[in-house]
Amino acid sequence: MIIQKVPHYVDSLLTQEKASSALQGGDVMVAWYTNQLNSQSVVHSHPYYELILPVSGSSVRYSIGGSVYDLHLGELILFPGEMFHSGKFNITADTSERLVVQIAPGIWDRAWVQSRLTDRLWQGEPVILDADSVIRWDFRGLLERMAQTVYLDEPIRSAVQCCEVTELILLFCHVIHGRRAAPPPSATSLLVAKAVAYLQANYTDPQLNVAQLARYTYTSREHLSRVFKEYTLESVHGYLTNLRMQHCRNALAAGMSVLDACSASGFTNYSSFVKSFRALYGITPTEYRAQLRIPVAKE
């Protein structure tokens, strides 16, 4: 049964802006997501920690760098902040039901101090807990209790949330220490990992394209395109566009003009950029900038 006080979102579209912005409404956010029509997320990263627990329907496939992780029902994955990833939600069934928890870095760090732990075992990489451990230590119950803290008054809310995040961290460490090895990725490609790292480091370069990436990885465009799609769930062009759009929207939010944000993000054709922006987000860059209530500079 889904606790009624947990917000429920159906086929919610994740934009780069939403993914890259800080948590809105608190330090710990818990929600229930149902995906059917919207079966795949954009390539994105968060400034906060994110935990995902598939509870019914399809297993979920996540792409991280050059690795693919198949998350089965009952398993729990933790994404550290600032990790680029994308998800596909219709692997074994048409509908996916997931419990998602997002934790701001500030309260996460306070909880680390409170836990008195020194070894951050999952620093810089995702961690998956098996279904047996999730059930044994009632992680789902803990996540659902975390959803109820939004109804507490301050300062009780902050204290309780910090205690619950501390409990989460301690249980994660207990499970990780108790197993022989972390579950490996379902599949890994060193070629794709190299390509993804290059894209993330150089996506603002206006000359960067599939041909240049193929030369850098010493492979053909055809082979690179096929393998890249297999391991990232996205085309090279689509992945590069997602990175550039996230950078562009951040630049617009920081007050940059549309034309300058377009150029700074690696786009070379302004009219093509505007068409892509409208196709992805339903509005033009100028309309988006106006929504932010930023004074319009001369383009």
Backbone bond lengths (Angstrom), bond angles and torsions (degrees), N, CA, C in turn:
res aa  C-N    CA-C-N  psi(-1)  N-CA   C-N-CA  omega(-1)  CA-C   N-CA-C  phi
1 M - - - 1.460 - - 1.534 109.84 -
2 I 1.329 116.00 138.31 1.450 121.24 177.14 1.522 108.73 -87.00
3 I 1.328 117.36 127.86 1.451 119.98 176.68 1.522 108.10 -64.93
4 Q 1.327 117.38 129.23 1.446 121.36 -172.53 1.529 112.80 -64.92
5 K 1.330 117.72 -24.82 1.453 120.12 -178.02 1.519 112.76 -80.13
6 V 1.329 118.56 -3.69 1.452 121.34 175.58 1.530 107.93 -85.17
7 P 1.331 119.38 121.04 1.466 121.04 179.43 1.525 110.87 -56.73
8 H 1.338 116.50 140.23 1.461 122.35 -176.02 1.521 109.05 -119.25
9 Y 1.336 116.61 126.30 1.463 122.09 179.83 1.528 109.00 -121.66
10 V 1.328 115.71 132.01 1.466 121.60 -179.12 1.519 109.31 -112.68
11 D 1.338 115.98 123.36 1.466 122.17 179.48 1.524 111.97 49.20
12 S 1.319 115.46 42.83 1.464 120.66 178.29 1.530 109.82 -68.87
13 L 1.331 116.56 132.50 1.455 121.34 -179.35 1.525 109.93 -90.50
14 L 1.325 116.26 119.54 1.452 121.30 179.51 1.521 109.37 -88.46
15 T 1.323 116.87 119.23 1.459 120.86 175.29 1.516 109.32 -96.96
16 Q 1.344 115.54 163.03 1.449 119.60 178.02 1.525 111.45 -61.35
17 E 1.342 116.03 -34.88 1.461 119.69 -179.59 1.522 110.96 -64.18
18 K 1.339 116.23 -47.21 1.455 119.89 -179.85 1.523 110.84 -61.86
19 A 1.333 115.60 -42.20 1.468 119.65 -177.01 1.521 111.73 -65.34
20 S 1.337 116.51 -39.16 1.465 119.34 -172.86 1.520 113.66 -90.41
21 S 1.340 117.95 -5.30 1.460 120.20 -179.63 1.520 110.77 -85.79
22 A 1.315 115.57 159.75 1.457 119.94 177.31 1.526 109.77 -69.41
23 L 1.321 116.06 163.02 1.458 119.91 179.83 1.526 110.70 -61.31
24 Q 1.326 115.45 136.24 1.453 121.15 179.04 1.533 108.77 -104.90
25 G 1.312 116.70 120.65 1.454 119.33 174.10 1.517 115.25 104.75
26 G 1.328 118.65 2.15 1.451 118.62 178.04 1.508 113.20 154.63
27 D 1.337 115.61 176.01 1.463 121.59 -179.74 1.519 112.77 -83.95
28 V 1.332 117.20 -24.81 1.464 122.19 -179.42 1.524 108.43 -131.84
29 M 1.327 116.65 120.86 1.455 121.56 -179.35 1.527 108.88 -121.27
30 V 1.325 116.53 131.27 1.465 122.64 -179.25 1.518 108.35 -125.13
31 A 1.322 117.28 134.82 1.464 120.81 -179.61 1.519 109.84 -148.83
32 W 1.330 114.76 158.40 1.460 123.52 176.43 1.526 107.13 -107.64
33 Y 1.332 116.97 126.00 1.459 120.84 -178.28 1.530 110.62 -115.41
34 T 1.316 115.38 133.88 1.455 122.88 172.46 1.518 108.07 -116.95
35 N 1.322 117.09 124.20 1.465 121.17 177.01 1.515 110.14 -122.07
36 Q 1.327 115.43 130.12 1.461 121.75 174.88 1.522 109.51 -137.98
37 L 1.330 116.80 -63.56 1.455 120.45 178.86 1.523 110.84 -70.49
38 N 1.327 116.91 -42.79 1.459 121.98 177.54 1.524 108.26 -89.84
39 S 1.327 116.08 98.97 1.467 120.34 -169.18 1.526 114.34 -99.95
40 Q 1.340 118.62 0.40 1.462 119.53 -177.28 1.521 109.92 -151.88
41 S 1.328 116.51 142.42 1.462 120.94 177.96 1.520 110.20 -95.02
42 V 1.315 115.82 162.68 1.459 120.77 173.81 1.523 108.87 -75.10
43 V 1.319 116.30 161.94 1.461 120.64 172.05 1.528 107.30 -69.96
44 H 1.325 117.08 124.95 1.455 119.67 -173.58 1.524 110.75 -154.27
45 S 1.314 115.23 167.94 1.461 121.68 172.34 1.521 107.55 -137.81
46 H 1.338 115.94 158.45 1.466 122.32 178.93 1.521 109.89 -119.49
47 P 1.327 117.88 149.44 1.462 119.01 171.17 1.522 112.16 -78.90
48 Y 1.329 117.35 -6.07 1.461 122.23 -176.58 1.532 110.71 -116.52
49 Y 1.322 116.29 170.34 1.458 122.35 176.06 1.529 108.92 -81.93
50 E 1.334 116.03 145.64 1.460 119.95 -178.54 1.528 109.84 -135.60
51 L 1.331 116.24 134.06 1.459 122.50 176.24 1.527 108.30 -119.29
52 I 1.332 116.43 137.93 1.462 121.00 -177.76 1.527 108.66 -132.05
53 L 1.339 114.81 130.18 1.460 121.98 -179.45 1.535 108.86 -127.05
54 P 1.349 119.09 103.03 1.467 120.17 174.68 1.529 109.48 -69.08
55 V 1.323 116.89 126.79 1.459 119.92 -174.39 1.528 113.76 -112.53
56 S 1.328 118.16 -21.69 1.461 120.20 176.49 1.522 109.19 -161.79
57 G 1.339 115.72 165.57 1.456 120.17 -179.62 1.508 112.03 80.45
58 S 1.315 116.31 -132.50 1.458 122.38 -173.56 1.518 112.88 -81.59
59 S 1.329 115.43 151.07 1.454 119.61 163.25 1.523 106.96 -70.90
60 V 1.323 117.08 166.81 1.460 121.85 -174.49 1.524 108.80 -124.56
61 R 1.324 115.70 140.40 1.469 120.51 179.01 1.518 109.23 -111.85
62 Y 1.333 116.35 126.17 1.455 121.07 178.93 1.525 109.93 -114.91
63 S 1.324 114.38 137.97 1.458 121.41 175.81 1.518 108.79 -107.63
64 I 1.338 116.02 126.98 1.459 122.15 -178.94 1.523 107.46 -136.61
65 G 1.324 116.65 110.59 1.449 119.42 -176.40 1.520 110.31 63.12
66 G 1.308 116.85 -123.12 1.457 120.80 177.96 1.510 112.92 -103.12
67 S 1.333 117.19 19.10 1.463 120.85 -176.91 1.517 111.36 -120.56
68 V 1.325 115.00 150.26 1.459 122.86 176.86 1.526 107.88 -116.22
69 Y 1.324 116.65 131.18 1.458 122.83 178.80 1.521 108.99 -118.59
70 D 1.318 116.97 119.30 1.460 121.54 175.32 1.521 108.24 -92.19
71 L 1.329 116.17 115.58 1.460 122.32 -178.25 1.521 108.34 -101.13
72 H 1.331 116.45 111.44 1.458 121.49 -176.49 1.524 111.04 -86.89
73 L 1.317 115.39 166.56 1.464 120.04 -179.77 1.527 110.32 -56.44
74 G 1.325 116.02 134.15 1.451 120.51 177.94 1.507 114.80 88.51
75 E 1.349 118.61 -12.69 1.456 121.38 176.87 1.529 109.68 -85.80
76 L 1.325 116.00 154.96 1.460 121.49 -176.16 1.519 109.68 -124.93
77 I 1.328 116.53 127.40 1.468 120.68 178.98 1.517 109.74 -113.56
78 L 1.321 115.92 142.25 1.456 123.33 175.91 1.523 108.98 -116.99
79 F 1.341 116.15 123.30 1.459 121.81 174.41 1.525 108.54 -103.27
80 P 1.349 118.95 120.52 1.469 120.04 171.82 1.524 109.83 -65.00
81 G 1.323 116.42 164.05 1.448 120.23 179.17 1.520 112.44 -64.90
82 E 1.336 115.31 151.60 1.469 123.89 174.75 1.526 113.67 66.95
83 M 1.316 118.26 22.15 1.468 120.94 177.88 1.527 109.55 -98.93
84 F 1.332 117.22 120.71 1.457 120.58 178.10 1.532 109.76 -71.52
85 H 1.331 115.34 132.86 1.455 120.50 178.45 1.526 109.51 -157.80
86 S 1.312 115.69 163.95 1.462 121.69 173.22 1.520 107.50 -143.70
87 G 1.333 116.21 157.43 1.462 120.31 -176.31 1.510 112.44 -129.81
88 K 1.310 115.57 149.17 1.461 122.69 174.16 1.527 106.63 -123.23
89 F 1.348 116.77 128.34 1.452 120.78 -165.04 1.534 115.20 -108.45
90 N 1.319 119.00 0.94 1.475 120.31 -176.86 1.531 111.84 -120.85
91 I 1.312 116.50 46.89 1.459 121.32 -175.27 1.525 112.07 -73.15
92 T 1.322 117.81 -47.69 1.473 121.01 -176.45 1.525 112.96 -117.04
93 A 1.334 117.84 -5.87 1.466 121.83 178.20 1.524 108.03 -158.04
94 D 1.334 116.49 166.69 1.466 120.43 -177.30 1.527 112.79 -75.45
95 T 1.327 117.59 -25.63 1.459 121.64 -175.70 1.518 111.00 -118.32
96 S 1.328 116.02 140.63 1.461 121.95 177.31 1.519 109.38 -123.60
97 E 1.343 116.11 132.00 1.467 122.21 176.11 1.528 107.75 -118.09
98 R 1.339 115.51 122.80 1.465 119.16 -174.86 1.524 111.07 -136.02
99 L 1.317 115.45 143.09 1.452 122.32 171.08 1.524 106.98 -97.68
100 V 1.332 117.00 124.87 1.463 121.64 -173.96 1.527 109.42 -123.33
101 V 1.330 115.86 130.94 1.459 121.95 178.87 1.524 108.58 -123.11
102 Q 1.321 116.13 132.89 1.465 122.19 178.88 1.523 108.73 -122.77
103 I 1.343 115.27 130.27 1.462 121.16 -172.43 1.524 109.57 -125.98
104 A 1.325 116.49 123.02 1.460 121.68 -178.96 1.532 110.64 -64.01
105 P 1.339 117.62 144.97 1.477 119.97 -177.11 1.519 113.40 -61.38
106 G 1.343 117.58 -30.46 1.465 119.31 -179.00 1.511 112.88 -63.07
107 I 1.336 117.03 -48.89 1.459 120.01 -179.36 1.528 110.63 -72.45
108 W 1.337 116.67 -30.09 1.476 119.77 175.27 1.519 110.09 -61.91
109 D 1.336 117.44 -44.61 1.461 121.02 179.97 1.525 111.61 -66.58
110 R 1.333 116.94 -38.07 1.471 119.50 177.39 1.523 110.91 -64.43
111 A 1.329 115.44 -38.20 1.461 119.76 178.59 1.528 110.84 -66.97
112 W 1.346 117.52 -36.18 1.464 120.35 176.77 1.524 110.56 -61.04
113 V 1.300 115.92 -44.13 1.467 119.83 178.51 1.529 109.67 -61.78
114 Q 1.311 116.48 -43.32 1.459 121.18 -178.98 1.523 111.69 -66.12
115 S 1.350 117.10 -31.26 1.470 120.72 -179.26 1.524 112.35 -73.47
116 R 1.336 116.71 -21.22 1.473 123.62 -178.21 1.522 112.68 63.22
117 L 1.324 116.60 25.44 1.458 121.37 175.79 1.519 109.17 -90.66
118 T 1.309 116.62 150.86 1.467 120.70 -179.38 1.517 112.86 -116.83
119 D 1.323 117.87 -23.99 1.465 121.57 -174.44 1.521 110.03 -101.14
120 R 1.324 117.41 104.38 1.461 121.19 178.36 1.525 108.44 -85.12
121 L 1.308 115.12 90.37 1.459 121.31 -169.20 1.512 113.61 -61.08
122 W 1.341 117.89 -29.70 1.465 119.76 -174.73 1.520 112.40 -105.76
123 Q 1.319 117.21 21.08 1.454 120.10 -177.68 1.529 110.52 -56.39
124 G 1.336 117.12 118.93 1.458 121.55 174.48 1.505 115.61 81.26
125 E 1.327 119.30 7.31 1.459 120.30 179.47 1.527 109.24 -147.08
126 P 1.343 116.55 154.47 1.468 118.74 179.20 1.521 110.66 -72.77
127 V 1.318 115.98 156.66 1.461 121.39 177.03 1.521 108.00 -128.88
128 I 1.335 116.61 133.50 1.465 121.80 178.13 1.524 109.18 -117.44
129 L 1.325 115.85 128.74 1.458 121.17 173.84 1.523 108.58 -100.94
130 D 1.336 116.75 137.65 1.457 120.78 -179.41 1.524 111.04 -71.40
131 A 1.320 115.53 160.33 1.469 121.40 -174.93 1.523 112.13 -61.32
132 D 1.339 117.82 -36.79 1.464 120.66 -179.75 1.530 111.11 -62.16
133 S 1.340 116.61 -42.78 1.470 119.94 179.19 1.523 111.01 -67.92
134 V 1.330 116.56 -37.56 1.464 120.81 179.32 1.523 109.99 -62.20
135 I 1.330 116.02 -41.29 1.467 120.31 179.59 1.528 110.59 -72.15
136 R 1.332 116.79 -46.15 1.458 121.26 -175.20 1.519 111.59 -58.63
137 W 1.331 117.19 -41.85 1.462 120.83 -176.64 1.526 111.91 -101.54
138 D 1.314 117.12 11.30 1.469 124.45 173.96 1.530 111.96 50.36
139 F 1.326 116.00 52.40 1.455 119.66 177.43 1.529 111.13 -63.03
140 R 1.329 116.52 -37.28 1.461 118.10 179.66 1.532 111.05 -61.91
141 G 1.313 116.30 -41.49 1.456 119.71 177.59 1.518 111.72 -60.89
142 L 1.345 116.18 -40.67 1.454 120.55 179.08 1.529 110.54 -64.48
143 L 1.337 116.87 -44.41 1.460 120.50 -179.54 1.526 111.25 -63.47
144 E 1.332 116.18 -39.07 1.465 119.28 179.50 1.527 111.45 -69.88
145 R 1.341 116.76 -34.23 1.467 119.15 175.48 1.521 110.35 -66.56
146 M 1.326 116.68 -35.72 1.466 120.70 178.98 1.528 110.61 -62.20
147 A 1.331 117.48 -29.09 1.465 120.96 179.48 1.515 112.03 -66.40
148 Q 1.336 117.40 -25.52 1.460 120.68 -174.34 1.524 113.60 -83.50
149 T 1.337 117.35 -11.54 1.463 119.26 -175.79 1.523 112.69 -68.55
150 V 1.342 117.59 -20.07 1.470 119.35 179.64 1.523 111.02 -64.32
151 Y 1.329 117.61 -17.09 1.464 120.99 -179.11 1.528 112.48 -92.16
152 L 1.341 116.69 0.48 1.459 120.42 176.91 1.526 110.46 -87.51
153 D 1.310 116.41 152.23 1.463 121.56 176.24 1.517 109.54 -82.55
154 E 1.324 115.31 150.72 1.454 119.61 172.03 1.537 108.41 -73.32
155 P 1.357 120.51 148.50 1.459 127.24 1.81 1.522 113.74 -89.27
156 I 1.342 116.98 6.02 1.468 119.55 -179.14 1.524 110.23 -60.27
157 R 1.360 116.57 -40.70 1.454 120.40 -176.43 1.523 112.10 -57.15
158 S 1.335 117.18 -49.36 1.463 120.60 -177.94 1.525 111.66 -61.46
159 A 1.324 116.41 -40.61 1.464 120.43 -179.15 1.522 111.04 -65.91
160 V 1.335 116.52 -44.90 1.464 120.20 -179.85 1.525 110.72 -66.34
161 Q 1.330 117.30 -42.95 1.464 120.41 179.86 1.523 111.04 -61.61
162 C 1.324 117.12 -41.60 1.464 119.78 179.32 1.522 110.34 -63.78
163 C 1.326 117.40 -39.74 1.465 121.03 178.38 1.525 110.79 -64.73
164 E 1.331 117.12 -41.11 1.469 120.34 -178.81 1.524 111.22 -69.39
165 V 1.337 117.92 -39.19 1.461 120.22 176.65 1.523 110.27 -66.45
166 T 1.330 116.91 -37.26 1.466 120.51 175.55 1.519 110.83 -61.53
167 E 1.328 116.96 -44.58 1.467 120.96 176.82 1.521 110.53 -59.91
168 L 1.322 117.03 -42.20 1.461 121.36 178.72 1.521 111.04 -59.91
169 I 1.325 117.12 -47.52 1.459 121.98 -179.67 1.531 110.94 -61.92
170 L 1.323 117.14 -45.13 1.464 121.19 -178.81 1.529 111.35 -63.49
171 L 1.330 116.58 -40.85 1.467 119.79 178.91 1.525 111.01 -67.46
172 F 1.330 117.30 -40.30 1.468 120.40 175.95 1.525 109.98 -58.03
173 C 1.329 116.26 -49.04 1.469 119.82 -179.27 1.523 111.50 -62.50
174 H 1.324 117.13 -38.40 1.455 120.83 178.83 1.530 110.72 -61.47
175 V 1.325 116.42 -45.78 1.474 119.87 -179.20 1.519 110.54 -66.72
176 I 1.336 116.75 -43.13 1.464 120.36 -177.89 1.527 110.66 -64.57
177 H 1.314 117.72 -42.76 1.470 120.88 179.41 1.522 111.32 -66.17
178 G 1.314 117.01 -28.85 1.452 120.16 -175.11 1.517 115.45 -84.71
179 R 1.334 117.35 -6.76 1.462 118.47 -179.75 1.519 110.09 -108.97
180 R 1.311 115.33 158.85 1.462 120.20 -175.00 1.526 112.10 -73.59
181 A 1.319 117.25 -37.10 1.463 120.19 -178.50 1.513 109.39 -156.66
182 A 1.325 116.19 153.49 1.454 120.47 177.82 1.527 109.24 -73.10
183 P 1.340 117.89 144.61 1.461 119.84 176.32 1.519 110.32 -57.23
184 P 1.321 117.81 127.65 1.467 119.89 -178.51 1.517 110.71 -75.26
185 P 1.344 117.50 165.12 1.460 119.29 172.80 1.525 110.68 -59.21
186 S 1.327 116.34 154.31 1.462 120.00 176.72 1.517 110.52 -66.19
187 A 1.329 116.30 -31.95 1.468 121.27 177.93 1.522 108.39 -158.92
188 T 1.323 116.06 148.76 1.459 121.04 -179.45 1.520 109.53 -139.82
189 S 1.323 115.92 139.71 1.455 121.63 175.56 1.523 108.41 -127.20
190 L 1.330 116.59 116.28 1.454 120.16 177.20 1.520 111.06 -64.57
191 L 1.333 116.18 -33.13 1.463 120.73 177.47 1.528 110.46 -61.34
192 V 1.330 116.68 -48.34 1.464 120.33 -178.74 1.527 110.55 -68.57
193 A 1.323 117.24 -38.33 1.463 120.07 177.53 1.527 110.67 -59.25
194 K 1.326 116.42 -41.77 1.463 121.19 178.45 1.527 110.46 -65.97
195 A 1.332 116.42 -41.94 1.464 121.02 -179.89 1.525 111.10 -65.92
196 V 1.330 117.24 -43.58 1.466 121.46 -179.55 1.530 110.71 -64.13
197 A 1.320 116.82 -43.55 1.465 120.26 179.20 1.522 110.67 -61.27
198 Y 1.324 116.70 -39.19 1.467 120.71 179.29 1.525 110.72 -66.99
199 L 1.333 116.92 -42.23 1.458 120.92 178.83 1.526 110.86 -62.35
200 Q 1.321 116.98 -45.35 1.463 120.60 -177.48 1.527 111.80 -66.46
201 A 1.330 117.14 -27.64 1.462 120.83 -179.49 1.524 112.74 -86.73
202 N 1.350 117.39 -20.92 1.462 119.79 -170.33 1.528 114.32 -130.97
203 Y 1.328 118.87 15.50 1.465 119.68 -172.50 1.528 114.17 -65.82
204 T 1.330 118.68 -18.36 1.461 119.73 177.53 1.525 112.42 -82.30
205 D 1.314 117.63 -5.04 1.468 121.83 176.72 1.532 108.46 -72.06
206 P 1.320 119.16 116.28 1.465 120.44 -177.34 1.532 113.71 -65.29
207 Q 1.319 117.38 -18.54 1.465 120.85 -179.90 1.529 112.79 -86.95
208 L 1.316 116.95 -7.70 1.462 120.13 -176.95 1.527 110.48 -70.82
209 N 1.329 116.09 127.53 1.462 121.80 177.73 1.526 108.95 -152.17
210 V 1.321 116.00 -176.52 1.466 120.62 -176.87 1.522 111.06 -62.75
211 A 1.329 117.30 -40.52 1.461 120.98 -178.44 1.528 111.03 -62.59
212 Q 1.347 116.48 -44.47 1.466 119.65 178.77 1.522 110.87 -64.26
213 L 1.335 116.27 -40.08 1.459 120.36 179.75 1.525 110.69 -65.26
214 A 1.322 117.39 -37.46 1.470 121.13 178.13 1.525 110.56 -64.96
215 R 1.326 116.64 -39.95 1.469 119.63 177.77 1.524 110.48 -65.08
216 Y 1.326 116.63 -40.70 1.458 120.41 -179.43 1.524 111.64 -64.20
217 T 1.323 117.45 -36.72 1.469 121.50 -177.87 1.527 112.67 -93.47
218 Y 1.341 117.18 3.65 1.465 122.28 177.43 1.535 112.05 55.26
219 T 1.312 115.06 50.84 1.460 119.80 177.26 1.520 108.71 -146.94
220 S 1.320 116.16 170.73 1.464 119.48 -179.78 1.526 110.28 -79.74
221 R 1.327 116.33 155.91 1.458 120.14 177.98 1.520 110.71 -60.57
222 E 1.325 116.45 -40.08 1.468 120.80 -177.07 1.523 110.80 -64.07
223 H 1.330 116.53 -47.70 1.468 119.92 -179.25 1.524 110.67 -65.67
224 L 1.327 116.81 -44.48 1.459 120.31 179.94 1.525 110.72 -60.59
225 S 1.321 117.26 -44.82 1.464 121.04 -178.48 1.521 111.24 -61.46
226 R 1.324 116.20 -41.84 1.471 120.14 -178.17 1.522 111.16 -67.68
227 V 1.322 117.46 -47.99 1.465 121.18 -177.22 1.530 110.40 -69.98
228 F 1.321 116.67 -38.34 1.469 120.48 179.83 1.526 110.49 -60.05
229 K 1.314 116.72 -44.95 1.463 121.15 179.32 1.524 110.78 -63.00
230 E 1.313 116.79 -37.84 1.469 121.71 -178.42 1.524 111.52 -65.04
231 Y 1.337 116.85 -38.45 1.464 119.97 -172.77 1.525 114.52 -98.69
232 T 1.325 118.35 -17.73 1.464 120.19 -179.83 1.519 112.14 -112.38
233 L 1.329 118.19 -8.22 1.463 123.40 -178.18 1.522 111.75 66.63
234 E 1.336 116.56 17.61 1.463 121.17 -176.56 1.521 108.95 -149.68
235 S 1.343 117.47 150.94 1.455 120.78 174.45 1.522 110.01 -72.10
236 V 1.343 116.76 161.38 1.465 119.93 177.40 1.523 109.70 -59.55
237 H 1.325 116.42 -45.64 1.466 120.51 -179.78 1.533 110.89 -61.93
238 G 1.329 116.89 -44.21 1.455 120.44 179.71 1.514 111.89 -64.38
239 Y 1.318 117.18 -41.42 1.470 121.82 179.17 1.521 109.95 -62.95
240 L 1.339 116.39 -46.15 1.460 121.22 179.82 1.525 111.20 -63.34
241 T 1.336 116.33 -41.23 1.467 120.25 178.31 1.517 111.28 -63.36
242 N 1.332 117.66 -41.29 1.464 120.95 178.10 1.527 111.58 -60.52
243 L 1.328 116.77 -43.85 1.465 120.32 178.82 1.528 110.50 -62.66
244 R 1.318 116.45 -44.61 1.461 120.53 -178.40 1.527 111.29 -66.88
245 M 1.333 116.95 -39.14 1.456 120.04 179.82 1.525 111.33 -66.59
246 Q 1.329 117.70 -38.15 1.460 120.14 177.52 1.524 109.86 -63.11
247 H 1.334 116.29 -42.65 1.466 120.79 178.14 1.524 110.34 -64.23
248 C 1.326 117.11 -41.24 1.457 121.99 -178.22 1.527 111.27 -64.35
249 R 1.310 117.57 -46.27 1.460 121.05 -178.87 1.534 110.88 -65.16
250 N 1.324 116.90 -36.07 1.462 119.81 175.75 1.531 110.19 -65.43
251 A 1.348 116.34 -38.98 1.464 120.41 179.21 1.524 110.84 -65.99
252 L 1.330 116.95 -41.00 1.462 120.66 177.41 1.526 110.69 -63.56
253 A 1.329 116.46 -42.16 1.462 120.69 179.36 1.526 111.36 -64.78
254 A 1.347 116.26 -27.71 1.471 120.69 179.10 1.522 112.12 -81.90
255 G 1.371 118.42 -3.73 1.456 121.44 176.11 1.502 115.55 106.11
256 M 1.327 118.96 2.86 1.454 121.65 -179.65 1.524 110.13 -72.35
257 S 1.312 118.13 149.29 1.455 121.63 176.38 1.517 109.83 -68.13
258 V 1.328 116.72 160.82 1.466 120.77 -178.24 1.523 110.83 -61.98
259 L 1.325 116.78 -45.49 1.457 120.17 -178.74 1.526 111.40 -63.48
260 D 1.322 116.98 -43.87 1.465 120.24 179.65 1.529 111.20 -66.62
261 A 1.344 116.97 -39.57 1.464 120.37 178.46 1.516 110.65 -64.61
262 C 1.323 116.59 -38.83 1.466 121.57 177.30 1.518 110.38 -59.93
263 S 1.327 116.82 -50.17 1.466 120.89 -178.53 1.518 112.02 -66.50
264 A 1.347 116.64 -41.85 1.464 120.77 -177.49 1.514 112.46 -67.14
265 S 1.325 117.04 -21.22 1.469 121.00 -177.62 1.519 112.93 -92.28
266 G 1.339 117.43 -2.51 1.457 120.66 175.91 1.517 115.44 100.73
267 F 1.336 117.58 0.96 1.467 120.11 177.79 1.529 109.11 -79.57
268 T 1.323 115.88 136.95 1.466 120.13 -176.88 1.517 113.12 -106.90
269 N 1.314 118.47 -20.05 1.459 122.50 -178.24 1.524 108.52 -116.28
270 Y 1.320 116.85 110.34 1.462 120.90 -173.24 1.521 111.91 -64.40
271 S 1.325 118.15 -45.70 1.465 120.44 -177.85 1.524 111.13 -65.26
272 S 1.344 117.09 -38.47 1.466 120.79 177.09 1.526 110.57 -66.09
273 F 1.337 116.00 -38.43 1.462 120.76 177.60 1.525 110.89 -61.49
274 V 1.321 116.92 -45.65 1.465 120.90 -179.16 1.532 110.38 -62.53
275 K 1.333 117.62 -41.61 1.460 121.07 178.59 1.527 111.03 -63.54
276 S 1.330 117.00 -42.21 1.460 120.83 179.42 1.527 110.74 -66.00
277 F 1.321 116.50 -40.61 1.462 121.39 179.30 1.525 110.23 -60.84
278 R 1.343 116.10 -46.34 1.462 120.13 179.98 1.527 110.96 -65.10
279 A 1.328 116.91 -38.97 1.467 120.60 -179.78 1.529 111.09 -64.71
280 L 1.335 117.25 -36.95 1.460 121.31 -177.48 1.527 112.51 -79.32
281 Y 1.334 116.97 -38.47 1.459 120.00 -168.91 1.520 114.82 -118.98
282 G 1.329 117.34 -5.55 1.456 120.45 175.45 1.515 115.05 82.09
283 I 1.329 118.69 -1.59 1.459 122.97 177.48 1.526 108.41 -139.71
284 T 1.322 117.00 165.47 1.456 120.99 177.25 1.530 109.74 -82.02
285 P 1.333 117.82 162.27 1.470 119.34 176.07 1.525 113.09 -58.63
286 T 1.334 116.51 -37.19 1.463 120.08 179.03 1.522 110.91 -64.99
287 E 1.331 116.83 -41.54 1.464 120.74 177.96 1.527 110.59 -65.46
288 Y 1.328 115.94 -39.62 1.468 119.67 177.42 1.521 110.39 -63.15
289 R 1.320 116.47 -43.06 1.456 120.73 -179.73 1.526 111.24 -64.08
290 A 1.338 115.68 -37.02 1.462 120.16 178.25 1.524 111.04 -65.62
291 Q 1.340 116.76 -34.25 1.461 120.44 178.51 1.518 111.44 -64.36
292 L 1.331 115.70 -28.23 1.460 120.34 179.60 1.525 112.01 -79.24
293 R 1.351 115.78 -7.08 1.467 121.77 179.33 1.516 111.70 60.44
294 I 1.326 114.57 40.62 1.465 120.12 176.36 1.526 108.37 -99.19
295 P 1.310 119.13 131.21 1.465 120.63 178.01 1.527 110.64 -55.46
296 V 1.327 115.85 131.60 1.460 120.34 -175.32 1.515 110.28 -78.99
297 A 1.337 115.65 121.06 1.455 120.32 175.08 1.521 109.02 -83.34
298 K 1.299 116.14 161.76 1.458 119.15 177.86 1.516 109.73 -68.41
299 E 1.335 115.20 131.02 1.450 120.42 -177.05 1.549 110.79 -76.07
